[in-house]
Amino acid sequence: MSYHRCMASGNPRFLTLPSLEAGGEVFHGFWTRGGREFLPSSTAPALRVDRVITGIQVHGDGIAVIREEADLATVKSRPFDALLTDRSETAIGVYTADCAPLWLFDPHHRAVGAVHAGWRGTVRRIAGKAVAAMTAHFGTRPSDLLAAIGPAIGPCCYEVGREVLDQMPQALTRWDTAVFPLNGEKARLDLQKANRLQLQEAGIPSDRIGVLPLCTSCRRDLFHSYRGERGKKGQMLNFIMLTNGLKTPPSPALPPSRGEEQGGGKF
């Protein structure tokens, strides 16, 4: 899988999947722990992304639709783990630190979605519900969507117990293909694959779903990891925005990742 790096001071500030930005209609990024500096505010006014709209994340399946200015107050006052919008130059995002960030882009109706999917959101089928909500609100055909799944904890590091395993059949028809049994009551869960399969079950063709296959726990030089850092607070902001068709939009003035540590490292 190919991906681009926006570099700052020798470290990757954020990562992008080129397939999602074809045509220059979408600007997105998966933030890293190395990209903590504010970018110059002079780059923000043209795209109005001096801040990114995020919901109150509770590992649920709440979905907010942002079409008018009045919708912003709702986003700030109620729990939402997915945001959808058809407003140009309105950046939406989710915070992650092992959970999977998912992007949805409808190039025909010009709408985007940002989804926060941990195991609880995956069990609640938040990815599929977000696709259905885009159909209901924007007229989206799932087969037209482009999707991307960003860095998340991988099956190499994500060991789960019965609390998770007993609920996985709710998440997927083929749930066992994303679970790798260990001895006893434990197994390893592939969160990215589970959500990829959920998006496919929702009607998105597999060749229109990009995955950035980096494990947040393995790559703590690049990412904050709740499990890898034993619950120490630190999160990355991931963002997506509809542009006005600019081929190379300027970098947004985004807030830094949550947390105090500065990381480095190379790919």
N, C-alpha and C positions, 0 to 999 in steps of 0.2 A: 504494500500500500504506500503510495507516495504522499508526502505531506510537505508543506512549506514551513519555514521558521521565520518569524519576525524577530530579529536579533536586537539586543540592547546590552551594551557593555560586555560583549562576548558571550552572553547567556541568552537562550531563547526566551523572548517575552511572551509570545503565544504561538500556537501551532494552528495551521489551517489545512483543510482538505481541498485541494484544487478542484476536484469534481463538483463541489458544492458551489463554487464561485464562477462557474462557466458563464460567460456572458456579462459578468460584472454587475449582476443584479442583487447579489447578496454579499455582505461583508460579515465574516464571522471569525471567531478565534477561541481556542481552548487555552486559557491562561496557564502559566506555570508559576512556581514559587520563585523563579528567577526574575520574573517581570513585575517588580513591585513599584517601580518609579512611576510617577504621574508623567504622562506625555504633555507637551506644551499645549496650553489651553487654546492657543491660536489655531490649532487644527480642528477644533470641535465645532465652531459655529456653522460651517457649511453643511455638516451632517447632523447637527443637533445631538451629538452623543457625548456631551460632557458628563452625562451620567447614564447608567444602564438601569432599566426597570427590572426589578426582581420581586418575587412574591415572598410571602412568609412560608418557608418550607417546613413541612411537618411529616414528610415521608408518606403522604397520602395520595389521593387521586383527584384533588381539586384542580380545575382548569379555568383560567381567567381569559376572557376574550377582550382585547383592547382595540376599540374602534373609534372611540371619542375621548376627549380630554377627561370627561367625567368618569370614565372607566378606571382612571389611574388611582382615584381615591379608594375604589373597591379593592384593587390589587394590594394596596398598603394596609388595608384594615382586616383582611380575611386570609385564611391559609390557602395557598395555591402552590402546587408543585409543577404546574405547567402553565405557560403563557402563550397566547396566540395573538397575532396582529396582522392587519393588512395595511398598516400605516407606514409609509416610507420614512426613512431617517429616524425611526424610533427603535432604539436598541433594547432588546429584551435579553434576559440571561438567567442563569441558575448558578448557585454555589455548589461545589462538590469537594469531597476529600476522600473518595473511594467509590461513591455512587457514580452512575453513568450519566453524563450529559448527552441529550439527544436533540438534534436539530431536524426540523421538517421545513421543506421549501416547496411551495406550489408555484411554478413559473408561469402557469397560465392565468391564475387568478391573483397572482402576486400577493402571497401571504406566507408568513413564516411561523414556526412554533419552536419553543424552547421547553424541554422536558427534563425534570430531575427524577431519575429512576434508581433508587436503591432496591434492596430486596423487597421491602414492603410495598413500594410503588409498583414493582414488577408483578408481585402477587395480585395487586389490584388492577393490573393491566392498564397502567396509565399511558403507555405508549399507544396501544390500540385505541384507547378512549380519546387521546389527542387527535389521532387521525380521523376518528368519527366526528369529533367536534369541528375539525376543519371542513369536513364535508357539509355539516349542518349549517355552519356560519358563513362559509366562503364559496360553497359549491364545489369544493375540491373533489377530484377523482383520485382515489388512492394510487391508481396506476401511473398518475402523472407526477407524483411526489418524488422529490429527491430527499434523501435522509442521510444523516451522519451521526455516528456514535463516537464520542470522545473518550479520552483516557479514563480508565476505571480499574478498580482492583481486579486482578485476573484470577483464573482458577488455580494458578500456581500458588496463590497466597490466601485465597478466600475460602476458609473452612467454615462450614455451617453445621448446625445440629438439627434435631427433630423439629424445633420451633419453625424453622424455615422449610425443611423438607416436606413436612406434612401439608404445607400450604401450596407447594409448587404446582400440583395438578390444576389449581385454579388459574395459574399464570399462563400455561401453555398446553396445547394439545400434545406436543412432543416434548414435554418438559424434561424427560429423562435424557435427552440429547445434550442438555446444558448442565447436567449434574453428574459428577464422577464419584461414585461411592468409595469410601474408605472403610476401615474396619469398624465394627460396632455401629454407633448411632451417628456417625459423622460422614460428611461428603464435602467435595469441593464444588463450588458454584461458578459457572461462567456467566457473569452478569451481562457482558456485552453480547454474547451469543443468545442468551434468553431474550434480550430486547430486540435483537435482530430478527429472531424467529417471530416475535410478537408483531413486529412491523410487517413481516411477510404475511402473517395470518391476517393482518388488517388490509392487505391488498397491494402493498408496495413490492414491485419486482425486486428480486435479490440483487440484480445488477445496478439498481438505483439506490442501494444502501452502502455507504462507505463507513469503514471502521478504522479508527486510529488505534492499532493494537499495542498500546503501551500500558503496563501495569503500574498503577500509582504506588503500590507498596514496594515493588521491586525497584522503581525509579524514584526514590526519595530525594535524589539529587535534582530531580525536575519537578516533582509534585508533592503536595501535602498528602498524607495518608493517615486516616484515623486509626486504622489497625496497625499499620507499620510504625506509627509513632505513639502507640499505646494510648490513644485517646487525647493526645495533646492537641489543643485547638489550632487549627490552621486550615484554610479553605482556599480554593481557586475560584475566581469568577470566570464563567464562560459566557460568550455573548454572540448574538446573531442580529442582523439588521438588514432590512430592505434598503437598497440605495436607489438613486435615480438613474441607474444604469451606468455609473462611472466605472471605467475599466480598472482604475487603480485608486480607490478611495483613500483619503488620508487616514492615518492612524487615529483612533479615537482616544479621547482623554478619559481613560477608564480608571476607576478606583483600584488600588492595589489589592492583592490577595489578602484574605484575612489571616492573621497570624504574625508572629514576630520574627521568625527565622528567615534568613536570606540563604537561598540555595544556589548552587552552581552546577557544573558538570556539563558533559558533552554527550551527544547521541552515540 
